[in-house]
């Protein structure tokens, strides 16, 4: 189970460490397949590509984190050139701007961090159409990664989350985001944790909604990670989840798990994250 010594590690580093654990537990042949696939997904401009093969900032975050987890310095250096060209890109959307913050924290460690006010403006003003749980999740990740302004942010976030009542049923990933955000700012999260575990399907993984039959790798990975972060005992569900993840590996990549056979970086990241979370929890 998770120990207190990991509490001060930024969450993005925990994600990368879990992906690394998932990668390291695989045999050398599968590791090489994953490395080959990762290399094939890097565009000539240094970014990483989406399912259509086009440069994509969202997929580039997963490509970068996978490169860090697998120790692929060559891909990281090419990616750095691409990111340096994005710093003055004023057309980036809210999620892309927050992704850039997360990338720069690790890639350009000497760069000045963003102020809390600027982060708040990005998420709550420009991103007001984004669901509130995800807003808090993005902001919490960014503040946590920069390791500044935590005390004042957690104070106001605790107030906002205390009065927040989601409208309707949230998908598994947003329930995980809400559970994580509440735990991070020091609020009670047991109700959200119980809701999160309700998405689990026996002999499978986690589903987007309870009404959906198929599990998927994304929901499974984020649910497992947040449950472990909130000290939930994964031992009873680990065998089914592990079997589900293994079933969705295909030639260097992980599939979505819902029947889609497209290989991409996002689900490869989530597949290794789920595997690594289970491995770390077992230790």
C-alpha positions as CSV (number, residue, x, y, z in Angstrom):
1,X,0.0,0.0,0.0
2,X,1.0,3.6,-0.5
3,X,3.1,5.1,2.3
4,X,3.3,8.6,3.7
5,X,6.8,9.1,2.3
6,X,5.2,9.7,-1.2
7,X,2.8,12.4,0.0
8,X,5.0,15.4,-1.0
9,X,5.8,14.1,-4.5
10,X,4.0,16.2,-7.2
11,X,1.1,14.2,-8.7
12,X,2.4,14.5,-12.2
13,X,5.6,12.7,-11.1
14,X,3.6,10.0,-9.4
15,X,1.8,9.4,-12.7
16,X,5.1,9.2,-14.5
17,X,6.6,6.9,-11.8
18,X,3.6,4.6,-12.1
19,X,3.9,4.4,-15.9
20,X,7.6,3.7,-15.4
21,X,6.7,0.9,-13.0
22,X,4.2,-0.5,-15.5
23,X,6.8,-0.4,-18.3
24,X,9.6,-1.9,-16.2
25,X,7.5,-5.0,-15.2
26,X,7.1,-6.0,-18.9
27,X,9.5,-8.3,-20.7
28,X,12.2,-6.8,-22.9
29,X,10.4,-7.7,-26.1
30,X,7.2,-5.9,-25.2
31,X,9.3,-2.9,-23.9
32,X,11.0,-2.6,-27.3
33,X,7.6,-2.8,-29.0
34,X,6.4,0.1,-26.9
35,X,9.5,2.1,-27.6
36,X,9.1,1.5,-31.3
37,X,5.5,2.6,-31.2
38,X,6.4,5.7,-29.2
39,X,9.0,6.7,-31.7
40,X,6.6,6.2,-34.6
41,X,4.2,8.7,-33.0
42,X,6.6,11.6,-32.9
43,X,6.2,14.1,-35.7
44,X,9.1,15.5,-37.6
45,X,8.5,18.9,-35.8
46,X,9.1,17.2,-32.4
47,X,5.4,17.0,-31.3
48,X,3.5,13.8,-30.9
49,X,0.6,12.9,-33.1
50,X,-3.1,12.1,-32.6
51,X,-5.0,9.2,-34.0
52,X,-5.2,10.9,-37.4
53,X,-1.4,11.2,-37.5
54,X,-1.4,15.0,-37.0
55,X,0.6,17.0,-34.5
56,X,-1.5,17.4,-31.4
57,X,-0.7,19.3,-28.1
58,X,-3.0,17.0,-26.0
59,X,-1.4,13.8,-27.3
60,X,2.1,15.4,-26.9
61,X,1.6,15.5,-23.2
62,X,1.2,11.7,-23.2
63,X,4.1,11.3,-25.6
64,X,6.3,13.5,-23.4
65,X,5.4,11.7,-20.2
66,X,5.8,8.3,-21.9
67,X,9.3,9.4,-23.1
68,X,10.2,10.4,-19.5
69,X,8.9,7.1,-18.1
70,X,10.8,5.0,-20.6
71,X,14.0,7.1,-20.4
72,X,14.0,8.1,-24.1
73,X,16.1,11.2,-24.0
74,X,16.4,11.5,-27.8
75,X,12.6,11.9,-28.2
76,X,12.6,14.4,-25.3
77,X,15.2,16.6,-26.9
78,X,13.3,16.8,-30.2
79,X,10.1,17.6,-28.2
80,X,11.9,20.4,-26.4
81,X,12.4,22.2,-29.7
82,X,8.7,21.9,-30.5
83,X,7.6,23.2,-27.0
84,X,10.0,26.3,-27.3
85,X,8.0,27.3,-30.4
86,X,4.7,27.0,-28.6
87,X,5.5,29.5,-25.8
88,X,4.2,32.5,-27.9
89,X,1.3,30.6,-29.4
90,X,-1.7,32.7,-28.4
91,X,-4.2,30.4,-30.1
92,X,-3.9,27.6,-27.5
93,X,-7.1,26.7,-25.7
94,X,-7.6,26.4,-21.9
95,X,-6.6,22.7,-21.7
96,X,-3.6,23.3,-24.0
97,X,-2.4,26.2,-21.8
98,X,-2.6,24.1,-18.7
99,X,-0.9,21.2,-20.5
100,X,1.9,23.6,-21.4
101,X,2.3,24.5,-17.7
102,X,2.6,20.8,-16.8
103,X,5.1,20.2,-19.6
104,X,7.3,23.3,-18.8
105,X,7.5,22.3,-15.1
106,X,9.5,19.2,-16.1
107,X,11.0,20.1,-19.5
108,X,12.1,23.7,-18.8
109,X,12.8,23.6,-15.0
110,X,14.5,27.0,-15.1
111,X,11.5,28.8,-16.5
112,X,9.6,31.1,-14.2
113,X,6.4,29.6,-12.8
114,X,3.0,31.0,-13.6
115,X,1.3,33.0,-10.9
116,X,-1.8,31.7,-9.1
117,X,-3.9,34.6,-10.5
118,X,-2.9,33.8,-14.1
119,X,-3.7,30.1,-13.6
120,X,-7.1,31.0,-12.1
121,X,-7.9,33.3,-15.0
122,X,-7.0,30.5,-17.5
123,X,-9.2,27.9,-15.8
124,X,-12.2,29.8,-14.4
125,X,-12.5,32.7,-16.8
126,X,-11.4,31.3,-20.2
127,X,-12.4,27.7,-19.2
128,X,-15.8,28.5,-17.7
129,X,-17.5,26.0,-20.0
130,X,-15.4,23.2,-18.7
131,X,-17.1,21.0,-16.0
132,X,-16.2,22.3,-12.5
133,X,-14.7,19.0,-11.3
134,X,-12.3,19.0,-14.3
135,X,-11.5,22.7,-13.7
136,X,-10.4,22.0,-10.1
137,X,-8.5,18.9,-11.3
138,X,-6.5,20.9,-13.9
139,X,-5.8,23.7,-11.5
140,X,-4.8,21.4,-8.7
141,X,-2.4,19.5,-11.0
142,X,-0.8,22.8,-12.1
143,X,-0.5,24.3,-8.7
144,X,0.8,21.1,-7.2
145,X,3.3,20.7,-10.1
146,X,4.7,24.2,-9.7
147,X,4.9,23.7,-5.9
148,X,4.0,27.3,-5.2
149,X,0.9,29.1,-3.8
150,X,-0.4,25.8,-2.5
151,X,-1.6,27.0,0.9
152,X,-3.7,29.9,-0.4
153,X,-5.0,27.8,-3.3
154,X,-6.1,24.9,-1.1
155,X,-7.8,27.4,1.2
156,X,-10.1,28.8,-1.5
157,X,-10.4,25.5,-3.3
158,X,-11.6,23.8,-0.1
159,X,-14.4,26.4,0.2
160,X,-15.5,26.0,-3.5
161,X,-15.5,22.2,-3.4
162,X,-17.3,22.1,-0.1
163,X,-20.3,23.9,-1.7
164,X,-20.0,22.2,-5.1
165,X,-22.9,19.8,-5.9
166,X,-22.5,18.1,-9.3
167,X,-25.5,18.2,-11.6
168,X,-26.6,14.7,-12.7
169,X,-24.3,11.7,-13.0
170,X,-20.6,12.4,-13.6
171,X,-18.6,10.0,-15.8
172,X,-16.0,7.9,-14.0
173,X,-13.1,10.1,-14.9
174,X,-14.7,13.3,-13.6
175,X,-15.8,11.4,-10.4
176,X,-12.1,10.4,-10.0
177,X,-11.1,14.1,-10.6
178,X,-13.5,15.3,-7.9
179,X,-12.4,12.6,-5.4
180,X,-8.8,13.5,-6.0
181,X,-9.4,17.2,-5.7
182,X,-11.3,16.9,-2.5
183,X,-8.6,14.6,-1.0
184,X,-5.9,17.0,-2.1
185,X,-7.4,20.1,-0.4
186,X,-8.3,18.2,2.8
187,X,-12.1,17.7,2.4
188,X,-14.0,14.5,3.2
189,X,-14.2,12.3,0.0
190,X,-15.7,9.0,1.2
191,X,-18.9,9.6,-0.7
192,X,-17.1,10.3,-3.9
193,X,-14.8,7.3,-3.4
194,X,-17.8,5.0,-2.9
195,X,-19.3,6.5,-6.1
196,X,-16.0,5.9,-7.9
197,X,-15.8,2.2,-6.9
198,X,-19.4,1.7,-8.2
199,X,-18.1,2.1,-11.8
200,X,-16.1,-1.2,-11.3
201,X,-17.4,-4.1,-13.3
202,X,-16.6,-7.6,-12.0
203,X,-14.3,-9.6,-14.4
204,X,-13.3,-6.3,-16.1
205,X,-12.2,-2.8,-15.2
206,X,-14.1,0.5,-14.7
207,X,-16.8,1.9,-17.0
208,X,-17.5,5.5,-18.1
209,X,-21.0,5.1,-16.6
210,X,-22.7,2.3,-14.6
211,X,-25.2,2.0,-17.4
212,X,-22.5,1.1,-20.0
213,X,-21.6,-2.6,-20.4
214,X,-18.0,-2.3,-21.4
215,X,-15.1,-1.2,-19.3
216,X,-12.4,1.0,-20.8
217,X,-8.7,1.6,-20.1
218,X,-8.9,5.3,-19.4
219,X,-11.6,4.9,-16.7
220,X,-9.8,2.0,-15.2
221,X,-6.5,3.8,-15.0
222,X,-7.7,7.0,-13.5
223,X,-10.0,5.2,-11.1
224,X,-7.2,2.9,-9.9
225,X,-4.8,5.8,-9.5
226,X,-7.2,7.9,-7.5
227,X,-8.4,5.0,-5.4
228,X,-4.8,4.2,-4.4
229,X,-4.1,7.9,-3.7
230,X,-7.1,8.0,-1.4
231,X,-6.0,4.8,0.4
232,X,-8.6,2.4,-1.0
233,X,-7.6,-1.3,-0.7
234,X,-7.3,-2.5,-4.3
235,X,-6.6,-6.1,-3.5
236,X,-10.1,-7.5,-4.3
237,X,-10.4,-5.8,-7.7
238,X,-6.8,-5.9,-8.8
239,X,-6.9,-9.4,-10.5
240,X,-9.8,-8.5,-12.7
241,X,-8.4,-5.1,-13.6
242,X,-5.0,-6.6,-14.3
243,X,-6.6,-9.1,-16.6
244,X,-8.5,-6.4,-18.4
245,X,-5.4,-4.3,-19.0
246,X,-3.5,-7.3,-20.3
247,X,-6.3,-8.2,-22.7
248,X,-6.0,-4.7,-24.3
249,X,-2.3,-4.8,-25.2
250,X,-1.6,-4.9,-28.9
251,X,1.8,-4.7,-30.6
252,X,3.4,-1.9,-28.6
253,X,0.3,0.0,-27.5
254,X,-2.8,-0.4,-25.4
255,X,-6.3,-0.2,-26.8
256,X,-9.2,1.7,-25.4
257,X,-10.9,-1.5,-24.2
258,X,-14.3,-0.6,-25.5
259,X,-13.9,-2.4,-28.8
260,X,-12.0,0.3,-30.7
261,X,-8.9,-1.2,-32.2
262,X,-7.0,2.1,-32.8
263,X,-3.6,2.3,-31.2
264,X,-2.7,5.6,-29.7
265,X,-0.4,7.3,-27.2
266,X,-3.2,8.3,-24.8
267,X,-4.4,4.8,-24.1
268,X,-0.9,3.4,-24.1
269,X,-0.1,5.9,-21.3
270,X,-3.3,4.9,-19.4
271,X,-2.6,1.2,-19.9
272,X,0.8,1.5,-18.4
273,X,-0.5,3.8,-15.6
274,X,-3.1,1.2,-14.6
275,X,-0.5,-1.6,-14.7
276,X,2.0,0.4,-12.7
277,X,-0.6,1.5,-10.1
278,X,-1.5,-2.1,-9.5
279,X,2.2,-3.1,-9.3
280,X,3.0,-0.2,-6.9
281,X,0.0,-1.1,-4.7
282,X,1.0,-4.7,-4.6
283,X,4.4,-3.7,-3.2
